[in-house]
Amino acid sequence: MPGAQLRLPIHCVPAKPSYKVKTPDCLATFFADVVYHMWSNDPYGASPAFHSFCSRLFQITQPSTSTLRIALNYIYRYKETAPLSLEVLGSEYYIAVVALILANKYHEDKCYSNRSWAQVSGLNVTQLSQMELAVLTTFGWNIKIDEDEFDAWSQFLDKYWSAVMEFRAKQVVIPEQGQDLNGGAKDCRHQSFVISNSSITTVS
């Protein structure tokens, strides 16, 4: 109904980004919220189901903070292409796992197979592999990120999340589903860290 309002729970508006506390649960909460915001432009946080999914995944795989940041960069870059998969319900689960797969392959010494990731995530291995192929094709098969690019992305990510937290703190109500959010947080594609077409294959 027009004008209907839901109060935003206090725990949804922490004063500082929770990922700075390097525990699996805090990293998972940060990852889930940023993925949800980047993928669906929802500044109010991930659904409880997606939070639980990421928490369980992080407890099992225990990615490092650097791996998490790289994975988020992959998601940001892929979102820039506005692929058709954005319209598929539940696609945030697949892009989250695929980004972690690629970041793990690039950054970590240990490397799990896609079948192993499918088993721990509960997702379909064929669909995971198909999305991985779509992401790699979009990136020109280049998932490299150098130190300067990683530092620039990390600084952007800190500012990006601080802006989301500031927005949440100012919004004491959650609009009902379908209500226009244009007056709130901007689409992440219009933030300050925009990758040009000429560099999209070298920033990962």
C-alpha positions as CSV (number, residue, x, y, z in Angstrom):
1,M,0.0,0.0,0.0
2,P,1.3,3.5,-0.7
3,G,2.9,5.0,2.3
4,A,3.3,1.7,4.1
5,Q,6.6,1.6,6.0
6,L,8.8,-1.0,7.6
7,R,11.3,-0.1,10.3
8,L,14.9,-0.8,9.5
9,P,16.4,-3.0,12.2
10,I,19.2,-1.5,14.2
11,H,21.7,-4.3,13.3
12,C,21.3,-3.4,9.6
13,V,23.0,0.0,10.1
14,P,26.4,-0.6,11.7
15,A,28.6,2.4,12.2
16,K,31.5,0.9,10.4
17,P,31.9,-1.8,7.6
18,S,31.6,-5.1,9.4
19,Y,34.2,-6.8,7.1
20,K,37.0,-5.0,9.1
21,V,36.5,-7.6,11.8
22,K,38.0,-10.5,10.0
23,T,35.8,-13.4,11.2
24,P,34.0,-15.6,8.7
25,D,30.6,-14.4,9.8
26,C,31.5,-10.7,9.5
27,L,33.2,-11.2,6.2
28,A,30.2,-13.1,4.9
29,T,27.7,-10.4,6.1
30,F,29.8,-7.7,4.3
31,F,30.1,-9.9,1.2
32,A,26.4,-10.7,1.1
33,D,25.3,-7.1,1.4
34,V,27.7,-5.8,-1.2
35,V,26.9,-8.5,-3.7
36,Y,23.2,-7.8,-3.2
37,H,23.6,-4.1,-3.6
38,M,25.9,-4.4,-6.7
39,W,23.8,-7.1,-8.3
40,S,20.3,-5.8,-7.6
41,N,20.9,-2.2,-6.6
42,D,19.2,-2.8,-3.2
43,P,20.9,-0.6,-0.5
44,Y,19.0,-2.2,2.4
45,G,21.0,-5.4,2.6
46,A,20.8,-9.0,1.5
47,S,17.9,-11.2,2.2
48,P,18.1,-13.5,5.3
49,A,18.4,-16.5,3.0
50,F,21.3,-15.0,1.1
51,H,23.0,-14.0,4.3
52,S,22.7,-17.6,5.6
53,F,24.0,-18.9,2.2
54,C,27.1,-16.7,2.3
55,S,27.7,-17.4,6.0
56,R,27.7,-21.2,5.4
57,L,29.9,-20.9,2.4
58,F,32.4,-18.7,4.2
59,Q,32.5,-21.1,7.2
60,I,33.5,-23.9,4.9
61,T,35.8,-22.2,2.4
62,Q,37.2,-19.5,4.7
63,P,38.3,-17.0,1.9
64,S,40.9,-14.4,2.8
65,T,39.9,-10.7,2.9
66,S,42.0,-10.2,-0.3
67,T,40.1,-13.0,-2.1
68,L,36.8,-11.5,-1.0
69,R,37.8,-8.1,-2.4
70,I,38.9,-9.6,-5.7
71,A,35.7,-11.5,-6.0
72,L,33.7,-8.4,-5.4
73,N,35.7,-6.7,-8.1
74,Y,34.8,-9.4,-10.6
75,I,31.1,-9.0,-9.7
76,Y,31.4,-5.2,-10.2
77,R,33.0,-5.7,-13.6
78,Y,30.5,-8.2,-14.8
79,K,27.6,-6.0,-13.6
80,E,29.1,-3.3,-15.9
81,T,28.2,-5.4,-18.9
82,A,24.5,-5.6,-17.8
83,P,24.2,-9.3,-18.8
84,L,20.8,-11.0,-19.3
85,S,21.5,-13.2,-16.3
86,L,20.7,-10.2,-14.1
87,E,17.1,-10.8,-14.9
88,V,17.2,-14.4,-13.6
89,L,15.8,-15.0,-10.1
90,G,18.5,-16.2,-7.8
91,S,21.4,-15.4,-10.1
92,E,23.1,-13.5,-7.2
93,Y,23.8,-17.0,-5.7
94,Y,25.6,-18.1,-8.8
95,I,27.6,-14.9,-9.4
96,A,28.7,-14.8,-5.8
97,V,30.1,-18.4,-6.0
98,V,31.6,-18.0,-9.5
99,A,33.4,-14.8,-8.3
100,L,34.8,-16.6,-5.3
101,I,35.8,-19.5,-7.6
102,L,37.8,-17.2,-9.9
103,A,39.3,-15.2,-7.0
104,N,40.3,-18.4,-5.3
105,K,41.9,-19.7,-8.5
106,Y,43.8,-16.4,-9.0
107,H,44.8,-15.5,-5.5
108,E,45.0,-18.7,-3.4
109,D,47.5,-21.5,-3.5
110,K,44.7,-24.0,-2.9
111,C,42.2,-24.5,-5.7
112,Y,38.9,-26.4,-5.4
113,S,37.1,-27.9,-8.4
114,N,33.8,-26.5,-9.6
115,R,32.2,-29.8,-8.5
116,S,33.5,-29.1,-4.9
117,W,32.2,-25.6,-5.0
118,A,28.8,-27.0,-6.1
119,Q,28.8,-29.5,-3.3
120,V,29.5,-26.9,-0.6
121,S,27.2,-24.3,-2.0
122,G,24.3,-26.6,-3.0
123,L,24.2,-25.1,-6.5
124,N,24.1,-26.9,-9.8
125,V,27.6,-27.6,-11.1
126,T,26.6,-27.2,-14.8
127,Q,25.1,-23.8,-14.2
128,L,28.1,-22.7,-12.2
129,S,30.4,-23.7,-15.0
130,Q,28.2,-22.0,-17.5
131,M,28.3,-18.7,-15.6
132,E,32.0,-19.0,-15.0
133,L,32.5,-19.4,-18.8
134,A,30.2,-16.3,-19.3
135,V,32.3,-14.2,-16.9
136,L,35.6,-15.3,-18.3
137,T,34.4,-14.6,-21.8
138,T,33.3,-11.2,-20.8
139,F,36.7,-10.5,-19.2
140,G,38.6,-11.8,-22.3
141,W,39.9,-14.6,-20.1
142,N,42.0,-12.1,-18.2
143,I,41.4,-12.1,-14.4
144,K,44.7,-10.5,-13.5
145,I,44.9,-7.6,-11.1
146,D,48.1,-5.8,-10.3
147,E,49.0,-4.2,-7.0
148,D,48.1,-0.7,-8.0
149,E,44.7,-1.8,-9.4
150,F,44.0,-3.8,-6.3
151,D,44.9,-0.8,-4.0
152,A,42.6,1.5,-6.1
153,W,39.8,-1.0,-5.9
154,S,40.2,-1.5,-2.1
155,Q,40.0,2.3,-1.6
156,F,36.9,2.5,-3.7
157,L,35.3,-0.4,-2.0
158,D,35.9,1.2,1.4
159,K,34.3,4.5,0.3
160,Y,31.6,2.7,-1.5
161,W,30.5,0.8,1.5
162,S,30.8,3.8,3.8
163,A,28.4,5.6,1.5
164,V,25.9,2.7,1.7
165,M,26.2,2.7,5.5
166,E,25.7,6.4,5.6
167,F,22.6,6.1,3.4
168,R,21.2,3.3,5.6
169,A,21.7,5.3,8.7
170,K,19.7,8.2,7.2
171,Q,16.9,6.1,5.9
172,V,14.8,5.2,8.9
173,V,12.2,3.3,6.8
174,I,12.3,0.7,4.0
175,P,10.1,1.5,1.0
176,E,7.6,-1.2,0.2
177,Q,8.5,-3.5,-2.7
178,G,8.2,-1.8,-6.0
179,Q,8.5,1.7,-4.6
180,D,11.0,4.0,-6.4
181,L,14.5,4.0,-4.8
182,N,15.9,6.7,-7.2
183,G,16.0,9.2,-4.3
184,G,18.3,6.9,-2.3
185,A,21.6,5.2,-3.1
186,K,22.7,5.4,-6.7
187,D,23.3,2.4,-8.9
188,C,26.8,1.1,-8.3
189,R,27.6,1.5,-12.0
190,H,27.4,5.2,-11.5
191,Q,29.8,5.4,-8.6
192,S,33.2,7.0,-8.9
193,F,35.2,3.8,-9.7
194,V,34.0,3.3,-13.3
195,I,36.1,0.9,-15.5
196,S,36.4,2.0,-19.1
197,N,36.0,-0.4,-22.0
198,S,39.7,-0.1,-22.7
199,S,40.8,-1.3,-19.3
200,I,38.0,-3.8,-18.5
201,T,40.2,-6.8,-19.4
202,T,43.0,-5.8,-17.1
203,V,41.2,-4.9,-13.9
204,S,39.9,-7.9,-12.0
